[in-house]
């Protein structure tokens, strides 16, 4: 009985100091996974594509209730590769006007090293702010981007078609304040 009374007292105090307004919105993490397949017979090759946030269900599920959005991080995983693949990797993301929002290099990457764990890009505050500035105008919830994934200085074994191949994923992580 004393335990229950103590719980109600603590809850009452929290509501008194925090208020009910804080319960009207909640932060939600929204991952945007970008999968690609880069392959080539030479020691350099590129994969590129474009996307809009509305293509991802996590974004669509929350877009009508968005108050604000901020970019948190970007990470890389290898989904598959030809054996012993090692390379220098560059990932660049652009806004819809082809302005670079951020670019990141990974040198001498052993592709198999990132199959079970992510490589978290160390982005600068300026790079994070560039993405935040782009997504901050929520009057158009459908922000579109393009990206380029470059693989250079490739070594390793080729597949049966005589190609190096790297299948990977870059995940962009956003945090959105959404109305309950």
N, C-alpha and C positions, 0 to 999 in steps of 0.2 A: 504494500500500500504506500509506504513512504517512497519507494522507488518510482512508482507511477506519479505521485504528487510532485516529485523532484523533476521528472520528465516534463510534466505540464508547466511547471514553473520556468524551466529553462526555455521551453518553446515559447511561452508567453513573453519572456524577456527578449528573446531573439526577434519575435515579431514586433515588439515595441520599438526596439532600436533599429532594426533593419527595415521594417515596414512591409506592406504587401506589394508595393510597387516593384520591388526587386524580384518578386515571384512572377512577374508578367513577361519576362524574357529569360532566355537561357542561352549560353554559348554551346554551339554544336560544331564539332570537327567535320569538315567535308573533304574527303580525299578525292583527288582527280588523278586516276591512273592512266598513263600514256604508254601503251605497249607499241613496240616497233620490231621490225625484222630488217637488219642491215646485212647485206651480203655482197660479195664481189670476188673477182679473181685476182685483183691487184692487192697491194698492201694498204690501200685507202679506199673507203667507201662511205656512203652517206644514206641515211634514211630521213625523210622529212614528211610532215603532215600538218594539218590544221585541225582545230577543234573549237567548239563553243561550249561554254559551261552548261548550257541547257541540254547537251547530249548525255549528261551524267545524271542518273536517277537521284543521287544524294543531293545534287544542286536543285533539280526540279522539285523534289519533295519539300524543299525549304524556301524556294525563291519568292513565294508570295508573302512570306512572313519575315523577310530579311530587314533588319535595322542597320546593320553594318557588317562588313566583311574585312578580314585582314589575312594576309598571306603569312604562314608560319614557317614552312620549310619545303625543301625538295630533296628527294632521295632516289637512289638508283638500285635496281636489282637485276641480276642476270637470270633470264628465264631458260636459256639454253645457248649452246655455242658449239662450234666445231672443237674437237679435242685440242687441249693445250693452247687455246687462243690467249694471246697477250697483245695489248695495244694501248695507244693513247686515245682517250675518249674525250670528246667535247659535246656538251649539250647547250644549245642556245634557244631561248624562247623569245618570241616577238609579239608585239601587240598587233591589232588588225591593220595598222599603217606600216608594218614592217620595221618598227623601232625596236631595238634590242631592249628587253626588260632585264634579262640577266644571261650570263654565259658562264659556264664552268668547265674547267679542264681537269681530267684525271689522267695522270701519266703512268705508263708502264703497268697497266691494270691486268691482273690475271683474272679473266672472266669468271672462272669457277669460284673465286674467292667470295663473290657476292650472290651466290645462289641461295644461301640460307640466312644471310644477314644483309641488311641494307647499308649502302654507303650514303651517309648523310652529307649533302653538300654544305660547305661552310660559306654561306652567302654573307655579303657585307650588308650593313644597314642601308646603304644606298640602293643595292639590288632589291632588297625586300621592300623598300619604300617605293621603288619604281613600279613594282607589281601592285602594291597597295594603292598608289595614285591611280593606276589604270582601272582597278576594280571598284574604287571608292564611289564613283558615280552610279548609284543604284537605280537611276531613272531608266536605264537600259540594263535589265538583269542578265541579258544574254551577251556576255563578254566573249569575244572570239580571239583566238591566239593562233600562232603557227610555231612550229619548232623544227630544229634541225639537229640530228644526232650524227656526229662525224666520228669515224673510226680511222685512225692513221697508224702507221708503223706496225702493221699487223704481222705477228709471227704465230706459228702453230701449224696444225694439220688442216688440210683442206678436206671437204666432204667428197662424195663420189662424183659430184658434178664439177670438181676442180675449184670450188669456191670456199672462201672463209665465210663464216656465218655467225652473227651475234643477234640473239633475240633477247630483248631486255624490256625493262619498264622503268619509267621515271614517274614518281608520284609527287604531285603538288598537294600540299596540305594547307587548307584554308580553315579559319575559324570564323563562324558567323554568329552574330547575336540575332536570335529569332524570337518572335512573339510566341507566347504559349497559346 
